[in-house]
Amino acid sequence: MPDNQIKLAGRVFDYYRANGAKKMLRRAAQRIAQGQAGDEPAPIGCSLPPEAAALPIRRVENTAGRRRLTLVIPSVERQHLFAGSWTALKVFWEAARAHDFRARIVCNNTPYNPEALQSLDFISPAELAGIESWARPGGGYCEVEDDEIFIATAWWTAYALRRLELTHKVFYLVQDFEPSFYPWSHQYLLALETYKLNYSKIINTSILYDFFRDRGHLHGSEAVFFEPAINTELYRPGESRDYAATGKATLLIYGRPSVPRNLFDVACMSLQHFFRTNPTYREKLGRIISVGEKHADFSVDGYEVVSRGKMSLEEWAALARSSDVGISLMSSPHPSYIPLEMAASGMVVVSNNMFNKDLSRVNGNFVTSAPGVEEIADCIRRALDKLEDQDEINANARLFVSDGRGDWSSNLKHVTEFIAGNKILEEETSKDGCHVADG
């Protein structure tokens, strides 16, 4: 390198050694300080979740003559109308119709959208037009009549109604043990607190009722349970299922990967363990289909699992009638509807036990175990073995739907009387699957 270039390089180095590094450090410190000054501190959780905040009520007199029944529900949007919301609307409408209540729907989380309810087959368009409504988003004050009756649904709707605990009749429709949706958190404690409110409880299934009773969650309130009905026009043994027709079984997984309590990972790991420990059973399997929530297709030990996502009732029922084995797991004391619909359609259903829940005690089309991978894998093997006796499967399905599960109006009759304040006779409790408790 020429001497003049060496001298120039030396001067540049000396300059940055004396000034450049200091300026760079100073500018970096200024940027850090500006960034810290502009950042907002993390908010402190000194308030309830917005959806659990007390409804902004305005108390008014009933000047209409007829009493009003109000259902408080998170949303009626189509994407939120799963079985729980459908059941809440059914209970609400059966009670309103049976006792000539004026009907109102309060949406706690989203605006009220009556168009989304047009798919309900138990409310006519004229009846739908007569339903009153209010929604928390942009709704102002929610007027509450002096003799109004309320049905709360999700735990935060029950919490939002707590100002009415001592002045109004509030029924709490319980369809799961909701604190477990939020393990070891403040929301767990808030959800648990709602069971102590002075609300009468309506509990979906005797299995869930027994769970609440045995663990002291009734807290002295009156409570009834009901058994969900099965639509026998949709869910019935198919004329020809795949295994009987081809010798290859279609296996359905109820899969909602985004919902942890559906144990989708356990179902997939159990399938993998089943294939690896029962290689001779591969010849019995044809298709594996996942339903409930759309996700990417994937492979389990060489078998492709095809996702069909959320289906219409008619599509789902047709698929269930032609399929052979179902896997429907739930980390919950509530049995859920999907395994019941599978069994009624003539499928052999793999499900997990939890607390007092054991569906194998309900019907012979259920194969159950603890929710471990090896245990569920063994249930899959046992379910495939059961396919050899199609007559027994069909007989179990017919017995299941004839066992007081075919008619929603009959199954909910004692519930509508309970809501109306009418006394339920002891002989009705055994007939209709009802129980009234004082804790």
Order of alpha helices (4+ residues) and beta strands (2+ residues): alpha-alpha-beta-beta-alpha-beta-alpha-beta-beta-beta-alpha-beta-alpha-beta-alpha-beta-alpha-beta-alpha-beta-beta-beta-alpha-beta-alpha-beta-beta-alpha-alpha-alpha-alpha
